[in-house]
Amino acid sequence: MLDQFHPCIHDSIENIVDVKAYGNCGYRAIAALLGMGEDSWSLVCNHLLKELAKWSDEYINLLGGMTDLRN
């Protein structure tokens, strides 16, 4: 899968995880790379939601506003 990335970043890539492609891929990849197993994707999602809720003002300030991430 390394050939799917631009050659200039190959040295920066330490791990590639091929996760199931039917939804929640980003969460699945993070869970797998954390050693939790990709089926623990919902835990990663819940932790992210808690983090965003706890620090929402800081993230809004850092990112310069709010966007609709559902689209």
C-alpha positions in Angstrom: 0.0 0.0 0.0 3.0 2.3 0.3 2.8 3.0 -3.4 -0.5 4.8 -2.9 1.4 7.7 -1.2 3.6 10.3 -2.7 7.3 9.1 -2.6 8.4 12.2 -0.7 6.5 11.0 2.4 7.5 7.3 2.3 10.2 7.8 4.9 7.6 9.3 7.3 5.2 6.4 7.1 5.8 3.9 9.9 2.7 1.8 9.8 0.0 1.1 7.2 -3.2 -0.6 8.3 -5.7 -1.9 5.8 -9.0 -1.7 7.5 -12.5 -2.6 6.4 -13.7 -0.1 3.9 -17.4 0.0 4.8 -17.7 3.0 7.1 -15.8 4.4 10.0 -12.5 3.7 8.3 -10.7 6.5 10.0 -11.8 5.4 13.4 -11.0 1.8 12.6 -7.5 2.7 11.5 -6.8 4.7 14.6 -8.1 1.9 16.8 -6.0 -0.7 15.0 -2.8 1.4 15.2 -3.4 1.9 19.0 -3.6 -1.8 19.3 -7.2 -1.9 20.3 -8.4 -3.8 17.2 -10.4 -2.1 14.5 -13.7 -3.3 15.9 -13.1 -0.9 18.8 -13.7 2.0 16.4 -16.7 3.2 18.4 -14.5 3.7 21.5 -12.2 5.9 19.5 -15.2 7.9 18.2 -16.6 8.3 21.7 -13.3 9.5 23.1 -13.0 12.0 20.3 -16.5 13.3 20.9 -15.8 13.7 24.6 -12.5 15.5 23.8 -14.3 17.9 21.4 -17.1 18.6 23.9 -14.6 19.2 26.7 -12.4 21.6 24.7 -14.9 22.9 22.2 -14.1 26.6 22.7 -10.4 26.0 22.3 -10.9 24.0 19.1 -13.2 26.6 17.7 -10.6 29.3 18.4 -7.8 27.2 17.0 -9.6 26.3 13.8 -11.1 29.8 13.3 -14.7 28.8 13.6 -17.2 25.9 13.3 -17.8 23.8 10.2 -20.4 21.2 9.5 -18.5 17.9 9.4 -21.5 15.8 8.5 -21.2 16.6 4.8 
